[in-house]
């Protein structure tokens, strides 16, 4: 894809997320987006059908960026759960304004659901690739449980303005998992 097209799409998405934070989804207009991105309305419509399409593509794009940064191809199976979780929290911290806006904005209810599904997929892949013993719990149930816990903790962390460092959040999460579900850290592959 042409670099100018990529830059224009990125500028439109960034403008949209900034306006979401300021106004909320319902009050944002395509003209607002065009003005903020320094393009004309026609350019916005060239890239997106309407603000709903823009919202969908923003959600998909920012979740994909999160996934790719935290679950790099080929590396996930060689990384410990701690390392993967730390990458996730650090990435979200670096891009706090985007993820805070998408997660806390009333016009974006699908973001949390999709984030949970993405976390579930990543955890499921990690469970399979690391051959984690599930102690009598079906792997898909364990994946759903863990993804809901992780997504809920990430959501709490974002909503409360990230009161703890990523490292502290990961340590707390691992303590909870060890205490209630997983074998001690030293027995986890790559721990």
Secondary structure, DSSP 8 states (H G I E B T S, - for coil): --HHHHHHHHHHHHHHHHHHHHH-GGG--HHHHHHHHTS-HHHHHHH-SSHHHHHHHHHHHHHHHHHHHHS-TTTGGGS-HHHHHHHHHHHHHHTHHHHHHHHH-TT-HHHHHHHHHHHHHHHHHHHHHHT---TTS-HHHHHHHHHHHHHHHHHHHHHTT--S-HHHHHHHHHHHHHHHTS--GGGSTT-
